[in-house]
Amino acid sequence: MTERNSSRCDDTFKSQLLPYIYGVELCLALVGNVFALWLLVTKERRNWHTGVVFSCNLAISDILYALTLPLLIIHYARRKGWPFPEAVCKIERFLFSCNLYASIYFIMCISVNRYLAIVHPFFTRKHVNPKHAKIASLLVWMVVAIISSPILSFAGLRKVRCRSFSNRDEVPKYSYRIFMAISGCLVPFVVTFASYFGVIWVVLKNANITTLEKRKVALIVSLVCVLYAISFVPYHILQIWHFHLKDKKITNCTVDIAYQVSKGLASLNMCLHPILYTAVFDSIRTAVCCKRRSNESPMSLQ
């Protein structure tokens, strides 16, 4: 339904469905990422390579944001009646942005690391070590915090609702949304898939790469495609579309609902990351598939 200057859309859909979506994501994200982080720290402590560093940072980001989901559950269950101070609203929106873009950037780091390890193995062994991954991770956190910091100014309460963009000045908000879509989604998207294109090209041409490694690459690429298709890209497209219609004083309830659902799907990425760790790390895959014999060869774990 599209109308100009119409009343706001009915919030029944959001109040009935979104609390359950966030509740399921809270449980899955906490259990999956705490378990994955424990396995990474304990099982990979003797093999603390660059992939482990990036994955630990990604898991920590997911756990921190998952702890804020009860605020959103209460928020939507009360039909967007925000019962907390405005400062809490700003912090929650800021953490949402940090988690989303930290996820995107660390997935990009994992893809570049995978590219270097497979396409340039000798260079990687000689010049790339965990220290570089730690520096890169620190830079990621700094960049994410800096590009997300305007949310602390834009977010706030409007008519007892916690909004990411509560003030009326539209020009900086529109420019900021475009900037985030490009720097936070499009650029990492290009780097990530360029890296995996190089990985796939080498894997298909190299007969010495095992079937297990090929399946791991296929699973990683497939999962990243799913993450971008259902979590990252729809959220950015619908956010820009939703606020463009609002700026034009057009109410489109279909777009409004789709945008709210896309925010729930954007948070879904932290539930899927443990699958990524399973594909990357043999120790985690072995721990998850605990019924398999510990003395089985890598080829038998295919």
C-alpha positions in Angstrom: 0.0 0.0 0.0 1.4 3.4 -1.1 -0.1 6.7 0.0 1.1 10.3 0.4 0.7 11.9 3.8 -1.0 8.9 5.1 -1.0 7.7 8.7 1.7 5.4 9.8 1.6 1.7 9.0 0.1 -0.8 11.4 2.8 -2.1 13.7 1.0 -5.4 14.5 3.2 -7.4 12.1 6.4 -6.1 13.6 5.3 -6.4 17.2 4.1 -10.1 16.7 7.0 -11.4 14.6 10.2 -9.4 15.2 10.4 -10.2 19.0 10.4 -13.9 18.1 13.0 -13.4 15.3 15.3 -11.6 17.7 14.7 -14.1 20.4 15.7 -17.0 18.2 18.8 -15.1 17.0 19.8 -14.3 20.6 19.8 -18.0 21.5 21.5 -19.2 18.4 24.1 -16.4 18.3 25.1 -16.8 22.0 25.3 -20.6 22.0 27.0 -20.8 18.6 29.5 -18.1 19.0 30.4 -18.8 22.6 31.0 -22.4 21.7 33.0 -21.5 18.6 35.1 -19.0 20.6 35.8 -21.6 23.2 36.9 -24.1 20.6 39.0 -21.5 18.8 40.8 -20.6 22.0 41.3 -24.1 23.3 41.6 -26.3 20.1 43.6 -23.8 18.0 45.9 -22.4 20.8 48.9 -24.3 19.4 48.2 -23.2 15.9 47.3 -19.5 16.4 47.4 -18.4 12.8 45.9 -15.4 11.1 42.5 -17.1 10.4 42.0 -17.8 14.1 42.7 -14.1 15.0 40.1 -12.8 12.5 37.6 -15.5 13.5 38.0 -14.7 17.2 37.3 -11.1 16.6 34.3 -11.9 14.5 32.9 -14.2 17.3 33.5 -11.5 20.0 31.7 -8.9 17.9 28.7 -11.3 17.5 28.6 -12.1 21.3 28.7 -8.4 22.3 25.9 -7.5 20.0 23.8 -10.5 20.9 23.8 -9.3 24.5 21.9 -6.1 23.3 19.1 -8.1 21.6 16.9 -8.3 24.7 16.5 -4.5 24.3 15.1 -4.9 20.8 12.8 -7.8 21.9 11.3 -5.5 24.5 11.2 -2.6 22.1 9.2 -4.4 19.4 7.0 -6.4 21.9 5.8 -3.1 23.3 4.9 -1.9 19.8 8.1 0.2 19.7 7.5 1.8 23.0 11.1 2.3 24.2 11.2 2.1 28.0 14.9 2.9 28.4 16.7 6.2 28.4 17.7 7.8 25.1 21.4 7.1 25.7 20.6 3.4 25.7 18.9 3.8 22.4 21.9 5.5 20.9 24.3 2.8 22.3 22.1 0.0 20.9 21.9 1.5 17.5 25.7 2.1 17.5 26.4 -1.5 18.5 24.1 -2.7 15.8 26.1 -0.7 13.2 29.4 -1.9 14.7 28.4 -5.5 14.6 27.0 -5.3 11.1 30.1 -3.7 9.6 32.6 -5.6 11.8 31.0 -8.7 10.4 31.3 -7.5 6.8 34.9 -6.4 7.3 36.1 -9.5 9.2 34.5 -11.7 6.5 36.5 -9.6 4.0 39.7 -10.2 6.0 39.0 -13.9 6.2 38.5 -14.0 2.4 41.7 -12.1 1.7 43.6 -14.3 4.1 42.2 -17.4 2.4 43.2 -15.9 -1.0 46.8 -15.3 0.2 47.0 -18.8 1.7 45.9 -20.6 -1.4 47.0 -18.4 -4.3 50.3 -17.2 -2.8 51.2 -19.9 -0.2 55.0 -19.2 -0.2 54.5 -15.5 0.3 52.0 -16.1 3.1 54.3 -18.5 5.0 57.2 -16.1 4.8 55.6 -12.7 5.3 52.2 -13.1 6.9 51.9 -14.0 10.6 49.4 -13.6 13.5 50.9 -10.2 14.4 49.8 -8.8 11.1 46.3 -10.2 11.7 46.1 -8.6 15.1 47.1 -5.2 13.6 44.5 -5.6 10.8 41.9 -6.5 13.4 42.7 -3.5 15.5 42.4 -1.3 12.3 39.0 -2.9 11.5 37.7 -2.1 15.0 38.9 1.5 14.7 37.4 2.0 11.2 34.1 0.4 12.2 33.9 2.6 15.3 34.7 5.7 13.3 32.2 5.2 10.5 29.5 4.1 12.9 30.0 7.0 15.3 27.6 9.4 13.5 24.8 7.0 14.6 25.4 8.3 18.2 24.3 11.7 16.9 21.6 10.6 14.5 19.9 8.0 16.7 17.5 8.9 19.5 13.9 8.9 20.6 11.0 10.3 18.6 7.5 9.8 20.0 8.8 7.1 22.4 10.4 5.2 19.5 14.1 4.4 19.2 15.1 5.4 15.8 18.5 5.2 14.0 17.7 8.6 12.4 15.6 10.7 14.8 16.5 14.3 13.8 14.8 16.1 11.0 17.9 17.2 9.0 17.7 14.9 5.9 20.8 15.9 3.9 23.5 14.6 6.2 21.4 11.4 6.9 21.0 10.7 3.2 24.7 11.3 2.5 25.6 9.1 5.5 23.4 6.2 4.3 25.0 6.3 0.8 28.4 6.5 2.3 27.8 3.4 4.5 26.3 1.4 1.7 29.4 2.1 -0.4 32.2 1.9 2.2 30.4 -0.7 4.5 28.9 -3.0 1.9 29.9 -2.4 -1.7 33.6 -2.1 -1.3 34.0 -5.2 1.0 31.6 -7.0 -1.3 33.9 -6.4 -4.3 37.1 -7.3 -2.3 35.5 -10.4 -0.8 34.2 -11.9 -4.0 37.4 -10.9 -6.0 39.4 -12.9 -3.4 37.1 -15.9 -3.7 37.1 -15.7 -7.4 40.9 -16.0 -7.3 40.6 -18.9 -4.8 38.1 -20.8 -7.0 40.3 -20.2 -10.1 43.3 -21.7 -8.4 41.4 -24.6 -6.8 39.8 -25.6 -10.1 43.1 -25.5 -11.9 45.2 -27.2 -9.3 45.0 -31.0 -9.2 47.1 -31.2 -6.1 44.4 -29.6 -3.9 42.4 -32.2 -2.0 38.7 -32.7 -2.4 38.3 -31.8 1.3 39.9 -28.4 0.6 37.7 -27.9 -2.5 34.6 -28.6 -0.4 35.7 -26.2 2.3 36.2 -23.5 -0.3 32.8 -24.3 -1.8 31.1 -24.1 1.6 32.8 -20.8 2.5 31.9 -19.2 -0.8 28.3 -20.4 -0.6 27.9 -19.2 3.0 29.3 -15.7 2.1 26.9 -15.5 -0.8 24.0 -16.4 1.5 25.2 -13.7 4.0 25.3 -11.0 1.4 22.0 -12.2 -0.3 19.9 -12.3 2.9 21.7 -10.1 5.4 23.9 -7.4 4.0 22.6 -6.3 0.6 18.8 -6.3 1.3 19.3 -4.2 4.5 21.3 -1.5 2.7 19.0 -1.3 -0.3 15.8 -1.3 1.7 17.2 1.2 4.2 17.9 3.7 1.4 14.6 3.0 -0.3 12.6 3.3 3.0 14.1 6.6 4.0 13.9 8.0 0.5 10.1 7.4 0.6 9.9 9.0 4.0 11.8 12.0 2.8 9.2 12.3 0.0 6.3 12.0 2.5 5.3 8.7 0.9 4.0 5.9 3.1 4.6 2.4 1.7 3.7 -0.2 4.2 5.2 -3.0 2.2 8.6 -1.3 2.1 8.3 -0.4 5.8 7.7 -4.0 6.8 10.4 -5.3 4.4 12.9 -2.8 5.9 12.0 -4.0 9.5 12.4 -7.6 8.4 15.7 -6.8 6.7 17.0 -5.5 10.1 16.2 -8.8 11.6 17.9 -10.6 8.8 20.9 -8.3 9.1 21.3 -9.6 12.6 21.0 -13.2 11.4 24.5 -13.1 10.1 25.9 -13.7 13.6 24.0 -17.0 13.7 25.6 -18.2 10.5 29.2 -17.3 11.4 29.7 -20.6 13.4 29.1 -22.5 10.1 31.9 -20.4 8.6 34.3 -21.4 11.4 33.3 -25.1 10.9 34.3 -24.8 7.2 37.6 -23.0 8.0 39.0 -25.0 11.0 39.4 -28.7 11.0 39.5 -28.8 14.9 36.0 -27.2 15.1 34.6 -29.5 12.4 36.0 -32.5 14.2 34.5 -31.3 17.5 31.1 -30.7 15.9 31.2 -34.1 14.2 32.2 -35.8 17.4 30.9 -39.2 16.3 33.7 -39.6 13.8 36.8 -41.5 14.9 39.7 -39.3 16.0 42.1 -41.4 13.9 40.3 -40.9 10.6 42.4 -39.3 7.9 41.5 -36.0 6.3 40.1 -37.6 3.2 37.7 -39.7 5.4 36.3 -36.5 6.9 35.2 -35.3 3.5 
